[in-house]
């Protein structure tokens, strides 16, 4: 079982454990160690698009690969489309994490 988060990350069951994993170039999933912090932004977070645009700019300034920039462009596009069509947009934390 696998739930894709983006082009590079998934939630999957590997060796009987539910893990967050990175997709390798060969298609295999590599678990992210549980002690490594991760973060997830939902499409309905009204601040997410601005955060993603800022992060993309940081990636560009740092000389990230064209693959990384294209991945960011794809994610930004998906978030923008969702924001324009969803009635569920909200301020982060408004529902106290529920």
C-alpha positions as CSV (number, residue, x, y, z in Angstrom):
1,X,0.0,0.0,0.0
2,X,1.2,3.5,-0.9
3,X,-0.2,7.0,-0.7
4,X,1.8,9.4,-2.8
5,X,2.4,12.8,-1.1
6,X,4.2,14.4,-4.1
7,X,6.6,13.4,-6.9
8,X,9.3,12.4,-4.4
9,X,7.5,11.2,-1.2
10,X,4.9,8.7,-0.1
11,X,3.4,7.2,2.9
12,X,3.7,3.4,2.6
13,X,3.8,0.1,4.4
14,X,7.3,-1.3,4.1
15,X,8.3,-4.5,6.0
16,X,5.0,-4.3,7.8
17,X,5.5,-0.7,9.1
18,X,3.8,2.5,8.1
19,X,6.5,4.9,7.0
20,X,7.1,8.2,5.2
21,X,9.4,7.3,2.3
22,X,11.4,9.0,-0.5
23,X,11.1,7.6,-4.0
24,X,14.5,6.8,-5.4
25,X,15.4,7.2,-9.1
26,X,14.9,3.5,-9.7
27,X,11.4,3.7,-8.3
28,X,12.1,2.0,-4.9
29,X,11.0,3.6,-1.7
30,X,13.5,4.5,1.0
31,X,12.1,5.0,4.4
32,X,12.8,8.4,6.0
33,X,14.2,7.7,9.5
34,X,11.4,8.3,12.2
35,X,13.7,10.7,14.1
36,X,14.1,13.0,11.1
37,X,11.5,15.8,11.2
38,X,9.1,16.0,8.3
39,X,6.3,18.4,7.5
40,X,3.1,18.3,5.5
41,X,1.1,21.2,4.1
42,X,-2.5,20.6,3.0
43,X,-4.1,22.3,0.0
44,X,-6.7,24.0,2.1
45,X,-4.0,25.9,4.1
46,X,-4.5,29.5,2.9
47,X,-0.9,30.3,3.5
48,X,0.6,27.2,1.7
49,X,0.8,28.8,-1.8
50,X,2.8,31.8,-0.5
51,X,5.0,29.5,1.5
52,X,5.7,27.3,-1.5
53,X,6.5,30.3,-3.7
54,X,9.0,31.5,-1.1
55,X,10.5,28.1,-0.7
56,X,10.9,27.8,-4.5
57,X,12.7,31.2,-4.6
58,X,15.1,29.9,-1.9
59,X,15.7,26.8,-3.9
60,X,16.5,28.9,-7.0
61,X,18.8,31.2,-5.0
62,X,20.6,28.1,-3.6
63,X,21.2,26.7,-7.1
64,X,18.9,23.7,-6.8
65,X,18.5,21.4,-9.8
66,X,16.0,22.0,-12.6
67,X,14.3,18.8,-11.4
68,X,13.7,20.4,-7.9
69,X,12.5,23.6,-9.5
70,X,10.1,21.8,-11.8
71,X,8.9,19.7,-8.9
72,X,8.2,22.9,-7.0
73,X,6.4,24.4,-10.0
74,X,4.2,21.4,-10.3
75,X,3.3,21.4,-6.6
76,X,2.6,25.2,-6.6
77,X,0.3,24.8,-9.6
78,X,-1.7,22.0,-7.9
79,X,-2.0,24.1,-4.7
80,X,-3.0,27.2,-6.7
81,X,-5.7,25.3,-8.6
82,X,-7.0,23.8,-5.4
83,X,-7.1,27.2,-3.7
84,X,-9.1,28.7,-6.5
85,X,-11.8,26.0,-6.5
86,X,-12.0,24.8,-2.9
87,X,-14.6,26.1,-0.4
88,X,-12.5,24.6,2.4
89,X,-9.6,27.1,2.6
90,X,-8.7,28.1,6.1
91,X,-6.2,29.6,8.4
92,X,-3.7,27.1,9.7
93,X,-4.5,25.9,13.2
94,X,-8.0,27.4,13.1
95,X,-9.6,24.0,14.0
96,X,-6.9,23.3,16.6
97,X,-5.4,20.5,14.6
98,X,-8.6,18.6,13.8
